[in-house]
């Protein structure tokens, strides 16, 4: 027990890394996903096809493979980036693709008659999207996006495989140290329980928020 208490600063540092990585990934993923999702609905064939390929590729590749591609491939073509940035790019590419698909589906679920009426009233494409389509689509897509972001937070634990010392890795290092000191399995169990509680603290509020949105928006 004393070993765990002494290791708390190190564990909190790993927990803070996980939270910071999660926040950065969420911001990049939501902004990028909305942009790519809107591009996917444009009439321009080239833009629509390019966004479709991006979505299909990164939705079809496992998150871990994307992380490895970013971490190992970019240095071979001259881009030396820190482990944190590799994790941010890899996780965000996967999440952007999934958020974009959710946004695309919600936009295309709005009846086309609303777009036609907007044009008839003199609104252009941008105004139609901003004032008619997107407000309605937002209500439908928010719960799905929150679910994707919850999975994204959980996936931050995979970044240990590209050298990041996040919450899970900090717990594993602590376990190795206290095992060498002769601690019993109770300490190991307590540490893994602490990790479980940490991820629960981060993810459960997102789940509650999603559930409340579904009830309030009746989606």
N, C-alpha and C positions, 0 to 999 in steps of 0.2 A: 504493500500500500504506500509506503514511504517513497518507493521508487517511482510510482505513478505520480504522486504529488510533486516530486522533484522534476518530473518530465513535463508537467503541465505547460510551462512557457513554450517548450518545443512543440507540443501538441497544438497549442493555441496558434502558433505561427503557421503550422500546416493547415489548420482550420481557416485562418485568415486568408491564406493563399487560395484555398478552395472557394471561399466567398468572393474574393476579388476576381478570380478567373471566371466564376459564374456570372458576376455582374457584367464584366466586359463582354462575355459571349452572348448574354441576353441582349444587350444593347445593339451589338453588331448584327446579331441574328434577326432581331425584329426589324431593324431599319433595312437591312439587306433583303430580307424575305419579302417585305411589303413592296419594295422597289421591283424585285424580280417577278413577284406575283402579278403586279400591275402590268409590267412589260409583257408577261405571258398572255395578256388579254388584248393587246394592241392588234390593229388590223395589219400593220407592217409585217410582211411574211418573214423577212430576215430576222428582225428583232424577236418575233414570236418563236421562230424556230430555234434561235440561239438560246433563249431563255428555257425553252422546252428541253433542249439537250443538256443544259446545265442542271436542271431539276432532275431529269431522269438519271443522269450519271451519278450525282452525289446522293440521291435517294437510294440508288441501287448498290452502292458500295458501303460495306460495314464501316462504322465510325473508326474503329481501330485501324483499318486499312488506310483510311484518309489521313489519320494522324501519322502513320508510318510514311506515307507518300510525301507529306509536307516536310517531315523531319529529315528524311533521308534523301529525297529527290532534289529539293531546293539547293542544298549545298553543292550538289554535283553540277549545277548550272550557274554557280557563282554567287548564290544568295546565302550568306551566313547569318542566320537569325537565332535569337535566344530561344531556349526551350519553352519559356512562357509564351512567346509569340507563335511558336510552332503549334502549341496547344490551342491557342486562341484561333488561329487560322483553320486548323483541322476541324475542331469542334464547330466553328461557325459555318464552314462550308456545308457540313451535314445539316445543321439546323436551318440555315438560310434556304436550302432546297426544300425542306419539309414545311417551313413556314410559308414559302412562296406557293407551294402546291395548295396549302390550306386557303391562302388568300385568293388564289386563282379560282378555286372551287366556290368560295363564298361570293365572289364578284359575278361569276357566271350563273349563280343560282338566282340572281335578281332577274325578274321577268324583263325581256327585251322591250316590252311595251313601255316601260318606264323611261328607257333611253330614247325611244322614238318620240314620246310625249315631250321630253326635255328638249330635244332638237326642234320640235314643232313650236315650242315656246321661245325659241331663240337662244337657248344655251349652247355653248360650244362643247367640245369633248371634255376639256379640262374642268369646266364648271359643272358639267353633268356628273363627272366622277367625284368631284369634291363635295357637291351639295346634295346629290341624289343617290348615287350608287354606293360610295364608300361608307357613309353613315349607316346604311342598312346592312352592308356586308360586314361591317365591324361587329355588329351585334351577333352575327352568326359565327364569326371566325374566332372570337376571343377565347372561348373555352378550349377550342382545339389548339390554339397557339400556346395557351398556358400548359396544356398537357405535353406539348413538344418541349417547352422550356423546362418542365420538370424532368423529363428524360435527359435533357441537356445537362442539367446540374448533376444528375447521377452519373453521367458519362465522364465528368471531370476526373473520376477515379482512374480512368484509363490512361490519363496523362502521366502516370507514374512510369509507364513503359517507355516514355521518351525522356526520362530523366528529371521530371518535376517532383519535388517533395511536397505533395499535397497532403491532405488530412490522413488518408489511408496509409500513405508511405511513411508519414511521421509516426503513426501508430506502429507500423511494422518495424521501424528502426528502434522504437522504444521497447517493443517486445523482444527483439534480438538482444538488446542491452540487458534487460532485466532477466532474461533467460540465462545469459552468461553469468549473472550475479547469483543464480541459483533460486530464483523465484518460482513459485509453483504455478499450476495451471489456472488458479483463481485469478491471478493478476492478468494473465493473458485474456481470460474470459471478460474481465472488467474492461480492458482496453478495447476489445472488439465491440463490447456493448456501448462504450463511449463513442466509438466511430458510428455505430448504428444510430445512436441518439443524435449525433451531430448532423448526419444527413437527413434524419427525420425532421429536425428543427428547421432545416432549410427548405425541404420539399413539402412538408405537410401544409404550411400556410398557402402554398401555391395550389395544392389540391382543394383546400377549403375555398379559396378565391374562385377557382374554376366552378365548383359546385354552386356557390352563391350566384355567380354570373348566370349559370344555366337557369336557376330559379327566377332571378330577377328579369332576365331578358327573354325567358320562356323559349329557349332554343332547344 
